[in-house]
Amino acid sequence: MTVNEKIGARLRFIRQRNRLSQRELAKRAGVVNSTISLIKSGQTNPSVGALKRILDAIPISLADLFSLKEQGREQIFFKNKDLTEMGKGVVSYLQIIRLVVQCKL
């Protein structure tokens, strides 16, 4: 994946996470919709100024764009080995134990 494609993928992730359409983001940033589309697809290398205007419209900083970690897909089905026994006796309680860390941007 090229640098342009990585920037585009991160911008798409952040835009979708904030429930913004390409059109809405372009309108807020004061750029044409095709600019967002070209960045998203990795076909253009946005200037720092243009990228800053787009991110200000979300709002998110340049540092956050590059440091934000995308969450993996949510696991729906679990194997028995993934579960922890929570009770013993007549009824067995198996539970998923996960550490969830939330951060606000």
C-alpha positions, 0 to 999 in steps of 0.5 A: 500500500502506498503512502497516498493509499494509506492516507486515503484509507485513514481519511475514509475510516475517520470520515465514516467513523464520524458518519460524514459523507464525502459530499458533507466533508467536502462542503465543510472543508471548502473543497470540491467532492472530487478532491476527497474522492481522489485522496480516498482512492490514493490517486492524489497526494494532498498538500499539508494545507489541504489535508489540514483544512479537511481534518479541521472540518471533522475535527481531528488533528494531523497527529491523530490522523497518523496515530489513530488505530483502526479497530478490527472487525467485531468477533461474533462467534467464539470457540469454547477455548475463548470463553471463561468459566464464571460459575460451577455446579448445575449451571455453567456460565461461560463468558467472554472476558475482554479488556475494552479501552475507549478513547475520545478524539 
